[in-house]
């Protein structure tokens, strides 16, 4: 186990790294700012790594890389977001700490995961060989979970559990994980990994990448990871014309008419979409709507504004996703919908617009900052193409007008 410090470490021995680097418990420190890592016994060539004042962990468990379990949940958009998070964590651990990991996918308890995974593996080409129902869903996981809790305790075990979004939080969690590994490196229970598919320790990823640091660090890799099969008729049917603005309407309140608004799943009204969100479009412009629950009130509101509005119907969810990605002009969606978010990230629209709604219910549920979902892109791949917008509900307009009068 090696720690990057202002000095040089020469290590070899117990832990295997990337199947080649052997780590020793003998430390030789010098005053320069380089660290020397020796390769395995038949290769004494040293590779130098420049100091960046971070802890560098050269570790994989005995005879195998650390297990990284990625927990799935929800429907297609959530699955894409969680896959992007888990693989981004894998890439960072490899690049920054030289920690090799093996991803195991864990499906949700709700049986709807089966159709969701079937759709994903039909259209997202890289996922076709992945197992979503492997050992991470078996009794071995629960056994390893108990052992991990016993080994690291209630506090330290959380250092191996990742779901936060911000860069500082993610990197701090990694540092704490490294410190825990350093502290427990001599525990004999770590050597039991030869008899298990899931290593001890293992890493658990339950985060969403939608508005996370990962989009700035790995936007190109995520897009490649989630490569979509544009040639499969089960995945792509119709595509948008170059002069069409395309909008996804999630329809949360159609699915949850009694509790949806209370839980913050309120969307922009047909009138607001026509007169505010698409206020910039001149008469005669074309708007195409996609939704699992089409509502003619939207097309009526847009038509009353002089816009040519139509729904795309009769497609499956993957074909709708392909249509959203095919937008060349504007692609618009609700930021609460991971389906729309990933159509925006993976698609080709010249401008992808993701909006948040400010309403009394959402403010009460999510607070004055939580209701607005966005990320400040630093990477030009998404920065120049994806924008985040905010609109008031009618009820919020009334509240603010009354406050102004007072």
PyMOL commands that set and color helices and strands:
alter all, ss='L'
color gray80, all
select helices_A, chain A and resi 76-97+113-123+125-129+135-137+139-160+167-183+188-195+214-217+219-225+252-255+270-277+296-304+317-326+338-346+360-370+380-383+394-405
alter helices_A, ss='H'
color red, helices_A
select strands_A, chain A and resi 16-17+21-22+34-38+46-50+66-71+101-106+161-162+202-205+244-248+286-290+308-311+330-334+351-358+386-392
alter strands_A, ss='S'
color yellow, strands_A
deselect
rebuild
show_as cartoon
